[in-house]
């Protein structure tokens, strides 16, 4: 019994030391101007931008949700929820026993996501107004972190990834959907607006304690990556 107790204590210490290592990051802002358009932004001015025909992640939203294979009772974070069109679909997929945390740095986006949820009688959506260094999600609160067209907006990617990692339960998943950045292929806007290409993103996320799992070929303009939360004792 004593041996088991000592073993559990050492495992707990090991886990806490790993989490502290990921959280204790003194990181420089990689792109201080990337989110200036969202400071005080109003929902009405962006719904037509985010929810427009021709935007791949909007056009393919139902296929993306199907690919996630959501189950009733799952807890999901839509990080960088924007106008909330994915959050609303997630809420219907996980049902009343699941939860969707719509996380965004823009107050008016959160206000209107909550409004849309009320209008659709979706009581399992919870708006979370966060900031650039923390999702403000409770530790171990989600099964899946969904980050769509938002990773390139992380001003402190390692700090934010540490926050996401704390929120994801053991064995939980992280999905990243973002623009493909390829010279002579991607648009000039993508090449100048998006900080990193896919391989750099994968490397950064693996450094944060996630393990690359697979890539879906569903999208063309965007990559669709799956990661799993790594073993706490072996980051």
C-alpha positions, 0 to 999 in steps of 0.5 A: 500500500505504501509503495502504491502511495509513493508511486502515485505521489511521484507520478503526480509530481511528474505530471505537475512538473510537465504542466508547469514547464509548458505553462512557464513560457516567457514568449515574445509576441510573434505578430503584434498587429495581426489582431488589431482589426478585432479590437472593438470589432462589431459582429455585424461587420464581420458576419458577412466576412466569415459566413460568405459563400466562397470561404472554404471553411464556411462552405465545407462546414457541414463536411468538417463537422462530420469529419470530427465524428462528434458524439453526444456528451462531448465537451468541445472548445471552438477557439477563435469562434468568430461569429460562431457558426461552428459553435452552433453546429457543434452544440447540435452535434453533442446534444444537451449532455455535451458542452461547447465553449465558444472562445474569442478575444472579441467581446461583441462576437461572444455577445452575439454567439450567446444571442444566437444560441438563445434564439436557437434554444441551444443551452449548451453553448458557453461564450468565453471572452479570452485574451492572447495568452490564455483560453481561460478554459478550466483544466481538463474541461474539454475532449476536443480543441478546435482551432479554425483559421485562428492559429495564425492569429495566435500572438503568443503561440506557445503560451496559448498552446500551453493553455489549450493543453491544460484544458484538454483531457488525457487522450483528448484531441486538438484540431487545427485548420488553417491556410496552406502557405505555399510559394507560387501556389497560395495567394499574395494575401496568404503569403503576407498575412499567414505567419507559418507554413504547415510543417512549422505549425506541426513542429510548434504544436509538437513542441507544446506537448501534442503528438501529430496524429493525422491529416485529413484531405477534405480541404484544398485551400486549408490543411486539416490536422489532428493532434492528440495530447501527449503523455504527461510523463513524456512530453 
